[in-house]
Amino acid sequence: MTEPDALSAAGSRPTRLERVITDAGAEIAILTFAHGPLNLFDRAMFDAVIADIADLTARPPRAVLLRAEGKVVSGGVDVHVFDGLTVEQGTALWQSLFAQIGHPLEALPCPVVFAAHGLTLTAAFEIALACDIVVAGPKAKFGLVETVVGLTPSMGGPQRLAERAGSGRARELVMTADLYDAATMHEWGVVNYVHEDVDGAARSLVARLADGPTRAHAATKEIVSAWRSGGVAHADSITPETSGALFATADLQGAVRSFLDVGPGHATYTGE
């Protein structure tokens, strides 16, 4: 998925990765899909997202926002990506997308927020499900519609949807290939917030999270990840060491002293 000519084939780069600083001095990364009117995931789009996530992994900010330009978040995957693939090539494709997009995105040691303002299909929806928090506009619609080409979603969507909404809902959404609105996704627990100004709300949330105790957020993600892979007992087994390590951080030490000196809500965090 990373041939050198893949990006040039699409002309301009299909994504944009920006790093900005909050008023409190925390670094935020904003990854924007900007690939024509449908933001289709063709080879160039996949390659660009892979490169951007590699950049974020190499230099993690204190929070990440994924968003899109245009009328839709994404109309899905360009079906040319699947044309003529052998079993071995199809298997390798999914393995590479897990290894280079889904898993490293989930492993980022900071909060990751996805903003969906409009139609969000297939790969984009699966990427959203790999994020920590999903913010949607009231007109957003979501779908895993791979059955239209005889596929099942294979970037982690069904299982992550099952985690959030239950296995019955996951099977319904995938097998029917229907579109579901933001209110329904919120009711099911897939979307965390529905907001009229989705971009503004998401940016505000990301700034708030970036200004917080980044190492504690990373520990929260590690504990939840342990639960996902091994249940409550496994999460319990790693929590003492994971949480205990926070006592060596300047953020915890400073926040405890601030709490004792002036009360709650006055601590500032540097991410250290």
N, C-alpha and C positions, 0 to 999 in steps of 0.2 A: 504493500500500500504506500510505499514511500519512494517511488521512482522519482528522480530529479525533475523529469519533465511533467509530472502530474500537475503541479501548480501552474506552470506556464501555459498548459493546455487550456486553462479556463480564463486566461487573460489576467485581470486584476485578482488580487488575493481574495478568497471568499470569506475570510474572517479578519477581524481586527482585535488585537490584544493591546489594551492600554493599562498602564499603571498610574494610579492617582493617589494623592495623599489627602487624608481627611483633615478637618480642622484641628483634630487632636494629634496629628502627626502619624497616623497609621496608614500603611500602604494597602490599597485595594487594587485588585486586578479585575478588569471588565473585559470579558470575551464576547464579542458581538458577531453573530452570523449576518453576513452581508453579501449574499450570493444570488443576486437577481430577484425577481418578483416572488419566487417560490422558495428560495433558500434550499434548493434541493441538495441532498447529500449524494453528490457524485464523487468520483475519485479525488478530484481537487479539494472538495469540501472535507472529506475524510482526512486527507493528508494534512490540510491546514489545521484541523482540530487536533490531530495527533501531535503536530509540531507545537501548537499552543499549550497543550497539556504537558508536554515534555518541558517546556519553558517554565510553566508554573511549578512543576515538580522539582526542577533544578533550583528555582528561586521562589519558594512559597511566599506569597503575601500574607496579610493577616485576615483577609476574607476575599472571596471571589464571587463575581456576579456573571452569570451567563444570560444573554439576552439576544434579541434579533432586531434587525431593521426591516422595514417594509410592512405590508399588510398582514402577512402571515409569519409565524415563527418558522415553520417549515412545512412544505407539502410532502415531505417524506424522502425516500431514497430514489435516486434516478435508477430506473429498472435496468438500464444498460450495465450497471455494476454486476448484475446477476446473470446476464446473458451468456450462455455457453459455458458456465462454470462446471467443472467436474465435481464429483463428490469430494475428492481430496482438496480441490481449490476452494470449494464452499466451506469445508471444515477449517481450512487455514484462514480464510477471511474472518470467520467468527472468532477464532482464537486470537487473531491479531487485534481485533476491535476490543475484545475484553482486555487484552494485555496492554493496549496503547491508549484506550479511551476510558472504558468503564471502571476498571480496577484502579488505575492511578488517579482518576478523578475522585473516587471514593476515599482514597488513601491520603489525599491532601490534608496536611495537619492544620486546617483552618476551616471555618464555616464556608459552605458553598451554596449559593442561592441561585435558583433558576426563575427567570421572569418570563411568563407566557402571556402575550397580549392578544394573540389570535390563534388561528389553526395550528396545532402542534401534532404532527403525525410521525409515526414509526421511529426512526433513529433519534430524532429530536426529543420525542417523548421518552424514549428509553434513556437518553442522556439526562433528562430532567429527573427521572426516577433514581439516578445514581447520585443526585445532589442531596444536600441535607434538607433544604427547605424549598418549597415551590410556591411562588406567588403568581396569581393569575388575574387577568382582567375578566370582567363579567361576560365579555363576548368571546372569550377563549374557548376553544373546543379541542378535545384530545381524542386520539384514536391510534390503535395498533391494528393496521389494516392489511397486514402482510398476506392474509389469505387470498387477496385478490390476485396474487401471483403464485399461489400454492405454497407459500412459506408460513412459518410461524415466527414471531419476533425472536431474534436470536442474539440481541445485545444485552440480555438480562431483564427485559421488560416484564415478561410474565411472572417471574419469581419475585421481582421487586414490587410489582403491583400486588401480588398475593400477600406480600409482607405488610403492605399498607392497607389494603382493602379486603383481604381475605381471598382464599383460593377460589371460591365460587364466583366472586366478582371478576377475578382475573380471567377465569375461563370464559365467562360471559363476554367480557370486553374483547378478548382475542378472537373467540370463535365467531361472534356475530360480525366483527369488524365495523361495528357501529361507532358513531361519533358521540362523545359525552361532553356536556357543557361544564363550565367551571363550578357551578353550584352543585352539580351532582358529584364531581370529583372532590369538592370540599366536604360534602356530606359523607363520602366514602373514606375520607382521611388521606386521599392522594395529594390534594392541594392543601397547603397550610393556611393560606390567606387568599381572599378574593378582594380586589381593590380596584376602584374605578381608574385611578392613576397608577397603573401597575408598575410602570417604570420608575416613577417617583417613589412609590412605596418600597419597591425592591432596593433602590439605591439608598434610601434612608435606613432600611433594615441592615444592609451590608455595612454601611458606615457605623451603625451602632454595634454590630458584631465585631467589626475590625477594631473598634476602640476598646473592646473588652479584653478579658484575660485569655489570650490566644492559646497559651499552653493548657489551660483548663478546658477550653473548647476541644483541643486535640485529644485530651484525655477522655472527654465525653464520647468522642467519635470512636476511640479505641475500645472503650467499654461496650458501646452499642455493637461494634463490629464483632467483638467476642461473643456477645449474645446471639448475633445472627448466625455465627458459624458453629456455636456449641451450646447454646441455650443459657439459662440462668446460672447453672452451676459453673460453666466455663467463665462467664462474665464475672461471677463472684470470685473465682480463683485468681483473676488477673487484676481485679480492682484495687486490692491493698497496695500492690507495688506501683501500679499506674497512678493512682491518686497520691500515694505517699511521695512519689517523686516531685510532686508539685510544691512540697515544703521547701525545696531547694531553690524555687523560682523567686526572683525579685518581685514579681507581680503579687504573689501570695503574701510574701512578707510585708510588702508595702500596704496591701489592702487590709491585712489584719491590723497593722499599726494604725492605719487611717480609721478603721472601724472603732478601735478602742479609744482613739484620741478625739474624734469629732463625730462619730456615728456612721451609719450606713449611707452609701450613695455618694461618697466624696472621693473614693479612690480613683487614681488614674493608672493606666496600664501601658506598658511599653512592649509587651509581647515576650518579655524575658523572664 
